[in-house]
């Protein structure tokens, strides 16, 4: 694979970068392991200071960092600026909370004193992260911040189309005062994962990406007895019940499906609307989608971004064609999109058989699946028929009812009266084919620590 920045709006290849050699990778692992020997004994308060410095630097130069995102993957400039702020907030969360979250936990044990049995969190070592292109900073930082706070060090293999974003975070950490090897970006090939995970100095891997990539990395990690966490695809259900504010739900559906060009694992990809309000919802939704304006992602007036690459646009078009061949009704919405750039015109899929390939597919772009449900029970049935289980939404003016429905959904996250979201101080993770493990909060902080048991007991009473 070749690392290159290709502007999705113009198609221009801006810069290329050489793929790392086996020798360069081994040297990077050695530097990371050397950094870990010091970092693991660095007081948590000092680790927190580095994270806060990184947050401050991001905020102090937010426009420059945002423009790199827009250049490399076509993200709307406003959304790029929001991603920079979210990344800064994640650094800041761990700067503020990690000392308390990593404090020893004392266990009540009969016959022992209050502090005689403790769980202490010890870092494991070098953690390998494999990240995707759709949130080039956020995806890095939501692993990097907790792992550095925990005392680990991080080796990054980013997506091949966002090399400058990867380099920008590496440069950020150096400016924040990170010692050499604490965070290392390597332009590694897919095949290099075998070398990296076979190295005993590398203790685990966190991947965000496709099911195929997750299965490959998890199998390599398993062969080498390394822990892995996987955040994979999603096809979030967006349930609208008959007592919902239909117009509000439709507005949120337009946003939830199309933010970041529809290229988010927690986009609202499957709209499931009960029959009583289906027609009203559909009319409002189509009106909202038709108002989206495709164009230059650097222009604040643009509300529909290009996809990350022409290949991504072509792949999505093939999936829509396959849906039509299965008998699914395909309808384009709104004005035609510009010919220049990796744009896809918003598309609506209806009359989708639940057992079809279309119903089981994640459409990564502005393509909406819409289902008509008989009632609440039918909506839950449709929602849970997906092989994915990342996030979901329930819309109802009866919050207690919506919460009950949320408990019935087989997903890792559910939001009431808004699409699935992301925040620096909320955990993130899914079930089924959406992966396993968590990121953010204390759950992400402790994915790659050894929760060591330390017990104080009189030697005469050892058994």
C-alpha positions, 0 to 999 in steps of 0.5 A: 500500500502507498501512503498519499494525500489525495484531495477528494474534492479536486482529485489532486495528489498532494504528497506521497510518503514511502512505506516503512521498511522492516528495519525501520519498523523494528527500530520504531519498536525499539524506541517505543520500548525504551520510552516505555521503561521510563514512562511506566514509572512517570507519576500519573500527574506528570503524564497528565501534564503532557496530555493537557499541553497537547490539548492546549496546543491543538486549541491554539492552532485549531484552524491549521489542524482542521485544514489538514483534515479537510485536505486529506479526506474532504471533511467539511471545515466546520466538522473538521474544527469540531473534530479538533476540539473533540480531540483536545477535550479527550486529552483534557479529560484524561489530564483531569481524571486519570489520577483518580481513575488509576488510584488503587482499588481496595477489596473488602476481604474477610479477615483482612484490613481495609487496605490489605487487598488492592488492585493496582493498574500497571501499564503493559508496554507498547500498544499497536493501534490501527486507525481509519481515515474517517476521523483522522485525529479523533481515532488516534486520540481516543486510544492515545490519550488513555494509553499514555495516561495509563503509562503505556506507549503507542505505535500507530499505523494510520490509514494510507490516505491520511498520512499528513494527519498522522504526522500532525499528531506525532508532531503535536506530541513532540511539541507537547514534550513527549520523549522520543518513542512515546508516540510513533507514527509508522507508514507501515504496510498491512503485511507489517502487522505480522511483524509488529504483533509477533514482537514480544515488546508489543503487548496489544493492539487496538483497531478501528476499521472494517470487519475484514481488517478486524478479523485479520488483526484479531487473528494475528494477535490471537496467534501471538497471545496478544490482547486486541480491541476492535471497533468495527462497522455499524448500521445504527437503527434510528427508531421513530415511535408514533408518539415522537416529535416527527419533524424533530426526528426527521431533522435529526435523521438528516444530520445523523445520516449525513454528517461527515459525508455519511462516513461514520460507524455510528451514522443513523444508517437504518431509519425504522419508522412505525406505520402511524407516522411513516408518511409524515416522517418520510416527507419531512426527511426527503425535504431535509435531505434535498436541502443539503448543498454539495460543494467545496468542503472548505466553504462554510455554505457546503453541507454535503461533503465529498466522500474520502476518495473516488474509490469510496464513491465507486464502491458505494455505487456498486453496493447501491446497484446490488441493492437494486438487483435484489429488488430494493427500491432506489431513489435519489434525492435532491439536486445532482451533485458536482461532477468534480470530486468524490461526491455521491448523490443522497440516495434512499433505499426502501422495500428492503427484505430483512434477510437480504444482503442489503439489510446486512450491509453497511453503506458508508456514505449518503445512502439511507435504508428506510423501514416501515414498522407495524409498531414498537415490537416490530421496530425492535425486531427490525433493529435487532435483525442487523449483524451489527450492534454499535449504536442506535436511537429511539425517538419518543416523547415518553422518555421512560418508554424510550428507555425501555425500548433502548434496553431491548436493543442489542447494541453497545450504545443507545441515545434517546431523541438524538442520533448516536453521538461521541463525547470525550467523557462517554464510553464507546463500543459495540457488540456482535459484528461491531467488535469488542472492547471499549474506548474512552472513560475508565473503560478505555483507560483500563483495556491495556493495563494489568490489574494486579492483585497485591495482598498483605497477609501474615505469613503464618496465616498463608492458607 
